[in-house]
Every structure is written in C-alpha cells, then in structure tokens.
Amino acid sequence: MEESKPNQLTIPFVITNDDTDKHHNPKNFLVNLELAKFPFFFISKSQKVLQSRIGIEMYLTYKKLKNSGLDDETIKKMTNFNISPADLIHEETFNIGSNNEKWTIRADAFLGFPDEFDSLVWEYFLYILSTNYYTTKKINPYISFNKLDVINYLVSKKYFKQYYGKLYTLVDASIERLFMTRYSYSKGFYVKELNHYTAEDYMFSLIKNIYRKNTKLPNGVIVSSDYIIQIDPVIYFNFINNYFLISPHSLRLKLNSLQSKSLYDKLNYMLYYSLTQNTSDYIICIKYQYPVYLYLASNTLYEFLGLKYPKGKNLCKSYLISKVKPYCDQLIDKGFLSTYFVDRNINTNKYNFFFLVSLNYTDTFINNIHKRFKLNLSDKKKNIDFTASQNYFSKLKSLIFEKDNLQYFSNIFPDKE
C-alpha cells in the first residue's frame, strides 16, 4: 500500500478565549476547529519521519567536526546539511479548505515527527480520559501512570504480540515527543470594521507538562509513579464538551487499526455535526426509518487516511474501494455502518464515498445525545410531514448519479427509480 500523507488519530474541539492568550481572541468569539481533518501523526518509517529523526546524529557530527577546528562553511560542504541546530527543526504545513486555514506540525530537532507508535501512546491517554469520564462523569487533566500501564494496554489491544525491553525506551521517547511536538492553527480573515485582513493563531502540544518519578508537582506532592502528565488545556477544555464523549466509546475500543479508528472519528463527528446543524434530516430518518448517510469526496478520504490517491487507469471505483475496504469492513463488523459505496459524478468525473450508518447505531447515538444535552425530538417529529420527506428524497437523489447505487436507499426511493 502506498502511503504519502500523515495518519490520523484525532478529536475535533472548539477553542475559546479561556484556553488561549487574550490577545489571540480579543473579541471572545468561538473558533470551531474540526480537528478530525487535521493530521497529528505520520506514517511510521516514512521518509518524513526518518529524515526528521536524524537531527541528533547530524548535530553530534557537526559538534565533532567543529571541535576538530573546521569552520562552518567547510563542514557544510563536507556533510551537505545545515549546521545550525535550529535548522534541524522540521515543519510540515497543510492548507485546509478555502478559508485561508493552515495547520502546522513542528517537530523537535532531536526527537523528530510523531508517528504511529506515538499515536498509540496518545490513544492510551484518550482511553484513560474517556474511561474516567464514563465512570465518574469528571475529567482530570492530570494522568498518573507507569510505563508498564501503557505497555499492558498496547499488548492487550494486540498492537504488540508480547512484552519486550525496547518498549520501555519507546514509551519514554514517545511521551517526550508528544510533549515537544508543537501544533499550530492559523486562519486569515477580513475585519470589516478595521478594513484589513488579520489572522488568528493558536499553538499547543498534546501534553502541556511532564512530571517524572520523585519530582515535585506544583502543589509540592512528590510523584510516586513513573509519570504524571498534564493534558494541554486546549484538549482538556474541549474534551469536556466535544462529541467524543457522547459516541459509543466501547465500539471504538473494538477497532484494531488506526485507519478504522480515524475513519470512525471522522464519520462520527460528521454524524454529530449533521445532527446539530440539520436536525430535520435526522428527524425524517428516525420517523421513517431511513438510513442516515454521510459522504466524502474520494480524494479527501484518501488524504485523511494517509493513502496516495490513484491516477490514470487506477482511478476507478474498484481500486478506490479496495484500499479502504479493510477499514470500512471493520466499521460494518462492529455495527457502526450498514454499508458503503462509491458513486461517480458523471458531470465532473469525480468520485464520492457514501457511508450508511446502521439504524441501531443511530438509535444509540440519538439516545446518548438526549441524555447528555437533554435534546427532546418528540415535538419535532410531529412537525415532519410528507412534504419534508420528499424534500429529503430530492436532496439525496441529487447527490447520486449512478442508478445502481439507488438500491441502497430502496426504502426511500420508489421502485421505479
């Protein structure tokens, strides 16, 4: 499988002025960041990761040659790399959408870009946050743990078949990397009152602070475990309110690949966003037992999963499906999706993936939202009539170009369609 983009293990959240410096958010408005579309982790052993992690060797080589009496220009010609430690810092910037949004990952000079192993360690921390929330209804941004706890989790999830000594070293390095990697988001926009363009910038790490064994916490308490980490406030404050806490957490834990979990996060966010923005569509689906559908452009899905988008003769439905089939099939097997398909837009010759959420999952999802947000849909159901159902029918039909794909909506479309 060819992979060219970063892999994902992300959660969407909202940044408010409580989480950032006042000058970054002077008007106290909310900035909605769908972080499910932003990369956090790169493919293991990819060129980007390997190149970013040779910084320490390069720097030590420079120091050795410098101490031998060579000048910087000679060293640069001999080694063919930049000699300043600052030059060893790697950045990757992504332009998102059409709203002048930029997402940047800045790697530590010596530790390099975070990869899939780091995403597994981060997943352990998400697991602790979520588990604590489901059992206590509270979220503590401080997590106390031993390295063996992380390793036990990785082995129990079958990410590794057995324990071995190197895992302890990898976990140490990963925690440091999660702490040192900087993520930044910026968005340019026009301020009418001031008649000029300005920008918002936010920078954070997944881990804000690390406290190691036998060191003191800010309150003076001595750390007795291997580590206590503090989740960055940007993550913490938004984790309290984001969709992740109302999704069936147990289902996500049953998924055994990063791509399937990433796809679940993405689609689950779309499901939540769609409900809050297009409530009437959901009511129609609930009232008439229509399948809830989500769709993504094929190139968007491939970029999100870290897959190289096909060209030429490979750009066809069978190839597009073959690369994502293992991840989608997991979501079907665990009860999230009922099916999925690819549809070709005959006007643009572009392909879209359609995902049909299972009725059981939709019911569970709606119940969780009702419990958390006290969202009562009973009265809204009464206002949905046949005309509203036909409008839903028309909107859906306008998205599907291949008649064979109408079979997946047989309980919506008449047989003659």
Solvent accessible surface area in square Angstrom, and as a share of the most:
residue,aa,sasa,rsa
1,M,122,0.55
2,E,111,0.50
3,E,65,0.29
4,S,63,0.40
5,K,75,0.32
6,P,3,0.02
7,N,2,0.01
8,Q,7,0.03
9,L,1,0.00
10,T,3,0.02
11,I,6,0.03
12,P,3,0.02
13,F,5,0.02
14,V,51,0.29
15,I,0,0.00
16,T,33,0.19
17,N,31,0.16
18,D,107,0.55
19,D,21,0.11
20,T,26,0.15
21,D,81,0.42
22,K,142,0.60
23,H,132,0.59
24,H,56,0.25
25,N,2,0.01
26,P,98,0.61
27,K,122,0.52
28,N,100,0.51
29,F,75,0.31
30,L,110,0.55
31,V,12,0.07
32,N,112,0.58
33,L,5,0.03
34,E,38,0.17
35,L,0,0.00
36,A,0,0.00
37,K,66,0.28
38,F,0,0.00
39,P,7,0.04
40,F,6,0.03
41,F,1,0.00
42,F,4,0.02
43,I,16,0.08
44,S,39,0.25
45,K,168,0.71
46,S,29,0.18
47,Q,118,0.53
48,K,77,0.33
49,V,3,0.02
50,L,87,0.43
51,Q,90,0.40
52,S,0,0.00
53,R,66,0.24
54,I,80,0.41
55,G,1,0.01
56,I,60,0.30
57,E,100,0.45
58,M,32,0.14
59,Y,53,0.20
60,L,104,0.52
61,T,56,0.32
62,Y,30,0.11
63,K,84,0.36
64,K,153,0.65
65,L,35,0.17
66,K,81,0.34
67,N,121,0.62
68,S,80,0.51
69,G,66,0.64
70,L,59,0.29
71,D,79,0.41
72,D,55,0.28
73,E,105,0.47
74,T,48,0.28
75,I,0,0.00
76,K,92,0.39
77,K,153,0.65
78,M,117,0.52
79,T,33,0.19
80,N,138,0.71
81,F,35,0.14
82,N,71,0.36
83,I,30,0.15
84,S,43,0.28
85,P,56,0.35
86,A,68,0.53
87,D,74,0.39
88,L,7,0.04
89,I,56,0.29
90,H,56,0.25
91,E,96,0.43
92,E,40,0.18
93,T,69,0.40
94,F,22,0.09
95,N,115,0.59
96,I,25,0.13
97,G,72,0.69
98,S,108,0.70
99,N,81,0.42
100,N,103,0.53
101,E,14,0.06
102,K,101,0.43
103,W,0,0.00
104,T,22,0.13
105,I,0,0.00
106,R,96,0.35
107,A,2,0.01
108,D,27,0.14
109,A,14,0.11
110,F,81,0.34
111,L,37,0.19
112,G,0,0.00
113,F,5,0.02
114,P,0,0.00
115,D,13,0.07
116,E,40,0.18
117,F,28,0.12
118,D,0,0.00
119,S,1,0.01
120,L,15,0.07
121,V,0,0.00
122,W,6,0.02
123,E,2,0.01
124,Y,14,0.05
125,F,0,0.00
126,L,2,0.01
127,Y,62,0.24
128,I,36,0.18
129,L,2,0.01
130,S,0,0.00
131,T,48,0.28
132,N,55,0.28
133,Y,25,0.09
134,Y,82,0.31
135,T,101,0.59
136,T,78,0.46
137,K,136,0.57
138,K,152,0.64
139,I,20,0.10
140,N,83,0.42
141,P,27,0.17
142,Y,88,0.33
143,I,6,0.03
144,S,70,0.45
145,F,4,0.02
146,N,61,0.31
147,K,44,0.18
148,L,80,0.40
149,D,55,0.28
150,V,0,0.00
151,I,1,0.00
152,N,60,0.31
153,Y,14,0.05
154,L,0,0.00
155,V,27,0.16
156,S,77,0.50
157,K,54,0.23
158,K,175,0.74
159,Y,45,0.17
160,F,46,0.19
161,K,201,0.85
162,Q,124,0.55
163,Y,114,0.43
164,Y,87,0.33
165,G,57,0.55
166,K,128,0.54
167,L,0,0.00
168,Y,84,0.32
169,T,90,0.52
170,L,56,0.28
171,V,0,0.00
172,D,48,0.25
173,A,31,0.24
174,S,0,0.00
175,I,1,0.00
176,E,47,0.21
177,R,20,0.07
178,L,1,0.01
179,F,50,0.21
180,M,62,0.28
181,T,1,0.00
182,R,80,0.29
183,Y,1,0.01
184,S,24,0.15
185,Y,2,0.01
186,S,28,0.18
187,K,64,0.27
188,G,21,0.20
189,F,60,0.25
190,Y,101,0.38
191,V,15,0.09
192,K,166,0.70
193,E,138,0.62
194,L,110,0.55
195,N,114,0.58
196,H,87,0.39
197,Y,157,0.60
198,T,48,0.28
199,A,57,0.44
200,E,12,0.05
201,D,68,0.35
202,Y,2,0.01
203,M,118,0.53
204,F,9,0.04
205,S,7,0.04
206,L,2,0.01
207,I,0,0.00
208,K,92,0.39
209,N,47,0.24
210,I,24,0.12
211,Y,33,0.13
212,R,107,0.39
213,K,105,0.45
214,N,111,0.57
215,T,61,0.35
216,K,139,0.59
217,L,29,0.15
218,P,106,0.67
219,N,113,0.58
220,G,40,0.38
221,V,82,0.47
222,I,89,0.45
223,V,1,0.01
224,S,95,0.61
225,S,16,0.10
226,D,36,0.19
227,Y,15,0.06
228,I,23,0.12
229,I,0,0.00
230,Q,25,0.11
231,I,0,0.00
232,D,13,0.07
233,P,33,0.21
234,V,7,0.04
235,I,2,0.01
236,Y,43,0.16
237,F,83,0.35
238,N,10,0.05
239,F,0,0.00
240,I,60,0.31
241,N,98,0.50
242,N,13,0.07
243,Y,2,0.01
244,F,2,0.01
245,L,6,0.03
246,I,5,0.02
247,S,2,0.01
248,P,21,0.13
249,H,19,0.09
250,S,71,0.46
251,L,18,0.09
252,R,4,0.01
253,L,36,0.18
254,K,124,0.52
255,L,4,0.02
256,N,100,0.51
257,S,24,0.16
258,L,17,0.08
259,Q,18,0.08
260,S,0,0.00
261,K,1,0.01
262,S,0,0.00
263,L,0,0.00
264,Y,1,0.00
265,D,0,0.00
266,K,13,0.06
267,L,0,0.00
268,N,0,0.00
269,Y,32,0.12
270,M,39,0.17
271,L,0,0.00
272,Y,42,0.16
273,Y,114,0.43
274,S,27,0.17
275,L,1,0.00
276,T,70,0.41
277,Q,107,0.48
278,N,69,0.36
279,T,31,0.18
280,S,61,0.40
281,D,27,0.14
282,Y,3,0.01
283,I,1,0.01
284,I,5,0.03
285,C,6,0.03
286,I,28,0.14
287,K,89,0.38
288,Y,77,0.29
289,Q,87,0.39
290,Y,24,0.09
291,P,15,0.09
292,V,8,0.05
293,Y,30,0.12
294,L,10,0.05
295,Y,89,0.34
296,L,18,0.09
297,A,39,0.31
298,S,2,0.01
299,N,84,0.43
300,T,57,0.33
301,L,0,0.00
302,Y,1,0.01
303,E,89,0.40
304,F,12,0.05
305,L,0,0.00
306,G,0,0.00
307,L,5,0.03
308,K,101,0.43
309,Y,66,0.25
310,P,9,0.06
311,K,164,0.69
312,G,65,0.62
313,K,190,0.80
314,N,64,0.33
315,L,58,0.29
316,C,44,0.27
317,K,68,0.29
318,S,84,0.54
319,Y,53,0.20
320,L,0,0.00
321,I,48,0.24
322,S,58,0.38
323,K,52,0.22
324,V,0,0.00
325,K,100,0.42
326,P,70,0.44
327,Y,17,0.06
328,C,0,0.00
329,D,49,0.25
330,Q,34,0.15
331,L,0,0.00
332,I,62,0.32
333,D,108,0.56
334,K,71,0.30
335,G,34,0.32
336,F,0,0.00
337,L,3,0.02
338,S,61,0.39
339,T,35,0.20
340,Y,27,0.10
341,F,7,0.03
342,V,1,0.00
343,D,1,0.01
344,R,80,0.29
345,N,27,0.14
346,I,104,0.53
347,N,120,0.62
348,T,76,0.44
349,N,87,0.44
350,K,140,0.59
351,Y,21,0.08
352,N,31,0.16
353,F,0,0.00
354,F,1,0.00
355,F,0,0.00
356,L,5,0.03
357,V,1,0.00
358,S,16,0.10
359,L,71,0.35
360,N,122,0.62
361,Y,9,0.03
362,T,5,0.03
363,D,65,0.33
364,T,60,0.35
365,F,0,0.00
366,I,22,0.11
367,N,82,0.42
368,N,38,0.20
369,I,4,0.02
370,H,82,0.37
371,K,144,0.61
372,R,67,0.24
373,F,88,0.37
374,K,159,0.67
375,L,51,0.25
376,N,89,0.46
377,L,15,0.07
378,S,65,0.42
379,D,92,0.48
380,K,82,0.35
381,K,73,0.31
382,K,159,0.67
383,N,122,0.63
384,I,15,0.08
385,D,80,0.42
386,F,142,0.59
387,T,86,0.50
388,A,24,0.19
389,S,4,0.02
390,Q,71,0.32
391,N,94,0.48
392,Y,7,0.02
393,F,29,0.12
394,S,63,0.41
395,K,94,0.40
396,L,0,0.00
397,K,77,0.33
398,S,75,0.48
399,L,43,0.22
400,I,15,0.07
401,F,62,0.26
402,E,42,0.19
403,K,164,0.69
404,D,114,0.59
405,N,9,0.05
406,L,17,0.09
407,Q,118,0.52
408,Y,72,0.27
409,F,0,0.00
410,S,79,0.51
411,N,85,0.44
412,I,19,0.10
413,F,8,0.03
414,P,63,0.40
415,D,147,0.76
416,K,178,0.76
417,E,61,0.27
